[in-house]
């Protein structure tokens, strides 16, 4: 029990493999042996537990919940009935028993007029896509939603970048690790080695690309077969020490990723007060944020004097097959999720208006509209007297509730994006703060809707004007062609002086 408690504190959950007798073995096979020949190394899978509220930006969690709830509402409205038969007036003119049986079978009949329900189904798919996008943004950008095997200062680095570089944090590239042998085999959190009391010499050494300063030198050499001089450009790289105090200009804009990996060892992360000095100027759009503290070693595997410590992105880790996927800018995914939520709101709102204002949307016009019971020989029209009364059912109210939640989801996505950009407090729970933020988000959503409507009207009017000009030009060309033809076909008369005159 004591060992389990210690492993729980170290966030080690699953024993994946055991290294003994010079080779790796699965736990079941290894424990079936009578004895092991040392050294023995136990390889555990590292897991970091998440605690409430699961995110530093709680607006993101609210957006995820609202998108999922709205998707459920729209899917339910797509499957439920919208209209039910409420009453049947006294039947006066019943011509046959079949007609009487048809009216009796309609008692309790429910359904919806086609194509009602298709928009709700499309809206549920759009909200489900927005739900997955928001979940992806939470998993990849929130400091509290860290995955397995991440450096201990990962969360602190995200917080510093969001505070010091809010625009860069909002527009950062989203990187997903598909496969990496080194990142899967080596524990990157130095806190695990500290709690396990691992000696500094036993901390694993890995191969990584590092930050360097490149100097180009142009040299001229002459080949033996020709007297022509050839200019050769050689690039020299110098590993630098990226720590500097705030306000010092150390030319970090010239720092580049090395062309060849170097051997490094994991080192203790800097203090929170000194973290900005390590990160400053190293937030690049082509890489992830620098979160892994390493110490560069020389060719003999010994530290430099003075030591050269750096914070590098996880994309710099080498030493085996590695595949990373760049999903694009975070801001673009925010726009896509917001557009999906608002588009679903517009589609379902149009469907609700169609059901309320279209004459056949208010009734069950034929057996094709009835969904919950058998129906034969039933059809009514608007011109004849209706002997059946109808009422709204759960499908309509579910769609209306889904529209309400969809608009709230649009506002929440906007506020979550603003919180990541540092314009709204991520953990502010006071009523004045979040109320003003959501009011501005509502105004922003309406303004964008008005802009889209104006753009559509302007485009339509421009298209109509272009068609009118084209038709007018065609008429003028036809008129000019007819006038020329009449002039050429005019009769010829002789004047008294013998001069031909054309009318």
C-alpha positions, 0 to 999 in steps of 0.5 A: 500500500505504501508503494502504491501511495508513493507511485500515486503521488508521482503520477505513475499509474500503469506499468508498461514494461520492465527492463531486465537482463539487458532487454525489455519485457512485458510485465506479465512475462517478466513476473513469471520468471524466477529471478532477474539479473540487474540492473532492473528498470521499471517503465511506468506510464505517466499520467497527470490527474485533472482537478476541478474546474478542469480549465483555467479559462472556465468560459471554454468549459461553458462553451463545450457544455453549451455546444453539446447540450444544443446539439442534443436539443437539435437532434431531439427536435429532428426526431420528435413530432412538431404537430399533434391532433388536438381535437376533431369537430363533430362529424356531420357529413360522413360518406362511408365507414372508411372515412369514419375509421380514418378519423378515429385512427387520427386520434393521438396522431402526431408528426411534422410537415416535410421538410421540417426536421431536416434543418434541426438535424443539420444544426445538430451536426454543426453544433457537434462539430463546434463541440469537438473544436472547442474540446480540441482548443481546451485540450491544446491551449488551456494550462490545466488540460495538459496531456501525459508526459509533459514538462513540469513548467508547461502550465507556467509557460502558457500562463506567462505567454498569455500574460506577456504575449496575449496576441501571440497566444490567441494566434498560436499554431495548434500542434498535435503529436502523432508519434514520437519515440523519444517523447513516449519513452522518456519522462520529461517532468523533472518533478518526477525525478526529484520525487524519486530521488534520482541522481543527476548522472542518471537523468536521461540524455536525449538528442534535441535541436537547440537555439543557435545563432547562424553566421554566414561566411563566403569563401572563394576557392579555385578548383584544380580543373579550372581557373574559375573561382567558386564562391562557397557559402558556409554556415557556422552555428553557435549555441547560445545561452538564451537566459537574459534579464528583461529589457536587455536586447540580446538579438533573439530575432536572429536565433534559429533552430539548429540544422543538426541535433545536439546531445542535451540533458534535462534540467530543472526549470527556471523559477516563475519570476525568471521564466519570462526571461527564458521565453522572451523572443522565442515564441515563433509561429512555425514551432510550438511554445518553448516549454522543455528546459534542457542543458546542452552538452559538448561532444564528450557529453559534459556540460559547457562552462559556463552552462548553456541552458535553454527552453526549447519547443517539444518539436525540437526533440529528436532521436527517433521517428517523430510526426507532428501535425500542425492544425493551423491557427487557433484564431481560425478554429475559433472563427470556424466554431463560432460560425458553425454555432451561429449558422446552426442557430439561423438554420433552425430559426428559419425552420421554426419560422417556416413551421409557424408561418407556412400554411401547411406547416401548421397542420398535418396535411396528409398521411406522409406527415403522420409519424406515430400511427398508421394512416390511410386515405387522409388528406386535407387542404386549406380551401376546405373546412378543417374539422381537425384541431392541431397543437404544438408538441415537444419538437417545436419547443425543443427547437426553440430551446436549442436556438436559445442555447445556440445563441448563448454558445456563440456568445460563450465562444466569443468570450472564451476567445477574448479570455485567451487573448487577455481581454477578459479575466479567465477566472473572473466570476463577479457578476459585473465582469462576466455580464459586461463581457457577455453583453459585448459578445452579444453585440458583436454577434449581432453586428456580425449578423448585420454585416453578413446580411448587408454584404448579401444584400449588397452583392444581390443588388450589385448582381441585379444592377449588372444584369440590368446594365447588360440587358440595357446594353443588349437593347441598345446594340439591337437598336443600333443594328436595326437602325443601320440595317434600315439605313442600308435598305432605304430606297434611292431617288433621283434628284432633278440635277441627276444626283442620287439621294437616299432617304 
